[in-house]
Amino acid sequence: MIKTANIGTADRVIRILIGIALAAYAYANLAGPWSSVAYAVAGVLVVTALMRFCPAYRLVGASTCKVSR
């Protein structure tokens, strides 16, 4: 199965910034299991941004990529 990109540039930038901010917040302010949850969410955001593919978008049929015709 070929995964086509479904995350646009603006969405990628926002995901990376939120992921970095969440990881920094978890490092500075959270303890215990909440920090692990925050790191996991931050990791998912950054990885999906770098891969330009979001499985949740695929499930609902969404895409923030511009379609070239």
MODELLER restraints for C-alpha pairs under 7 A, 6 or more apart:
rsr = mdl.restraints
at = mdl.atoms
rsr.add(forms.Gaussian(group=physical.xy_distance, feature=features.Distance(at['CA:4:A'], at['CA:53:A']), mean=6.94, stdev=0.5))
rsr.add(forms.Gaussian(group=physical.xy_distance, feature=features.Distance(at['CA:5:A'], at['CA:52:A']), mean=5.13, stdev=0.5))
rsr.add(forms.Gaussian(group=physical.xy_distance, feature=features.Distance(at['CA:5:A'], at['CA:53:A']), mean=5.02, stdev=0.5))
rsr.add(forms.Gaussian(group=physical.xy_distance, feature=features.Distance(at['CA:6:A'], at['CA:52:A']), mean=6.26, stdev=0.5))
rsr.add(forms.Gaussian(group=physical.xy_distance, feature=features.Distance(at['CA:6:A'], at['CA:53:A']), mean=5.31, stdev=0.5))
rsr.add(forms.Gaussian(group=physical.xy_distance, feature=features.Distance(at['CA:6:A'], at['CA:54:A']), mean=6.62, stdev=0.5))
rsr.add(forms.Gaussian(group=physical.xy_distance, feature=features.Distance(at['CA:6:A'], at['CA:63:A']), mean=4.59, stdev=0.5))
rsr.add(forms.Gaussian(group=physical.xy_distance, feature=features.Distance(at['CA:6:A'], at['CA:64:A']), mean=5.94, stdev=0.5))
rsr.add(forms.Gaussian(group=physical.xy_distance, feature=features.Distance(at['CA:6:A'], at['CA:65:A']), mean=5.49, stdev=0.5))
rsr.add(forms.Gaussian(group=physical.xy_distance, feature=features.Distance(at['CA:7:A'], at['CA:52:A']), mean=5.00, stdev=0.5))
rsr.add(forms.Gaussian(group=physical.xy_distance, feature=features.Distance(at['CA:7:A'], at['CA:53:A']), mean=5.82, stdev=0.5))
rsr.add(forms.Gaussian(group=physical.xy_distance, feature=features.Distance(at['CA:7:A'], at['CA:54:A']), mean=6.87, stdev=0.5))
rsr.add(forms.Gaussian(group=physical.xy_distance, feature=features.Distance(at['CA:7:A'], at['CA:63:A']), mean=6.08, stdev=0.5))
rsr.add(forms.Gaussian(group=physical.xy_distance, feature=features.Distance(at['CA:7:A'], at['CA:64:A']), mean=5.08, stdev=0.5))
rsr.add(forms.Gaussian(group=physical.xy_distance, feature=features.Distance(at['CA:7:A'], at['CA:65:A']), mean=5.39, stdev=0.5))
rsr.add(forms.Gaussian(group=physical.xy_distance, feature=features.Distance(at['CA:8:A'], at['CA:64:A']), mean=4.79, stdev=0.5))
rsr.add(forms.Gaussian(group=physical.xy_distance, feature=features.Distance(at['CA:8:A'], at['CA:65:A']), mean=4.08, stdev=0.5))
rsr.add(forms.Gaussian(group=physical.xy_distance, feature=features.Distance(at['CA:8:A'], at['CA:66:A']), mean=6.89, stdev=0.5))
rsr.add(forms.Gaussian(group=physical.xy_distance, feature=features.Distance(at['CA:11:A'], at['CA:64:A']), mean=6.98, stdev=0.5))
rsr.add(forms.Gaussian(group=physical.xy_distance, feature=features.Distance(at['CA:12:A'], at['CA:49:A']), mean=4.70, stdev=0.5))
rsr.add(forms.Gaussian(group=physical.xy_distance, feature=features.Distance(at['CA:15:A'], at['CA:45:A']), mean=5.39, stdev=0.5))
rsr.add(forms.Gaussian(group=physical.xy_distance, feature=features.Distance(at['CA:15:A'], at['CA:46:A']), mean=6.22, stdev=0.5))
rsr.add(forms.Gaussian(group=physical.xy_distance, feature=features.Distance(at['CA:15:A'], at['CA:49:A']), mean=6.13, stdev=0.5))
rsr.add(forms.Gaussian(group=physical.xy_distance, feature=features.Distance(at['CA:16:A'], at['CA:45:A']), mean=6.53, stdev=0.5))
rsr.add(forms.Gaussian(group=physical.xy_distance, feature=features.Distance(at['CA:16:A'], at['CA:46:A']), mean=5.08, stdev=0.5))
rsr.add(forms.Gaussian(group=physical.xy_distance, feature=features.Distance(at['CA:16:A'], at['CA:49:A']), mean=6.49, stdev=0.5))
rsr.add(forms.Gaussian(group=physical.xy_distance, feature=features.Distance(at['CA:19:A'], at['CA:42:A']), mean=4.08, stdev=0.5))
rsr.add(forms.Gaussian(group=physical.xy_distance, feature=features.Distance(at['CA:19:A'], at['CA:43:A']), mean=6.72, stdev=0.5))
rsr.add(forms.Gaussian(group=physical.xy_distance, feature=features.Distance(at['CA:19:A'], at['CA:45:A']), mean=5.61, stdev=0.5))
rsr.add(forms.Gaussian(group=physical.xy_distance, feature=features.Distance(at['CA:19:A'], at['CA:46:A']), mean=5.80, stdev=0.5))
rsr.add(forms.Gaussian(group=physical.xy_distance, feature=features.Distance(at['CA:20:A'], at['CA:42:A']), mean=6.74, stdev=0.5))
rsr.add(forms.Gaussian(group=physical.xy_distance, feature=features.Distance(at['CA:22:A'], at['CA:38:A']), mean=6.42, stdev=0.5))
rsr.add(forms.Gaussian(group=physical.xy_distance, feature=features.Distance(at['CA:22:A'], at['CA:42:A']), mean=5.97, stdev=0.5))
rsr.add(forms.Gaussian(group=physical.xy_distance, feature=features.Distance(at['CA:23:A'], at['CA:38:A']), mean=6.52, stdev=0.5))
rsr.add(forms.Gaussian(group=physical.xy_distance, feature=features.Distance(at['CA:23:A'], at['CA:39:A']), mean=5.54, stdev=0.5))
rsr.add(forms.Gaussian(group=physical.xy_distance, feature=features.Distance(at['CA:23:A'], at['CA:42:A']), mean=5.90, stdev=0.5))
rsr.add(forms.Gaussian(group=physical.xy_distance, feature=features.Distance(at['CA:26:A'], at['CA:35:A']), mean=5.08, stdev=0.5))
rsr.add(forms.Gaussian(group=physical.xy_distance, feature=features.Distance(at['CA:26:A'], at['CA:38:A']), mean=6.10, stdev=0.5))
rsr.add(forms.Gaussian(group=physical.xy_distance, feature=features.Distance(at['CA:26:A'], at['CA:39:A']), mean=6.95, stdev=0.5))
rsr.add(forms.Gaussian(group=physical.xy_distance, feature=features.Distance(at['CA:48:A'], at['CA:54:A']), mean=5.62, stdev=0.5))
rsr.add(forms.Gaussian(group=physical.xy_distance, feature=features.Distance(at['CA:57:A'], at['CA:63:A']), mean=6.33, stdev=0.5))
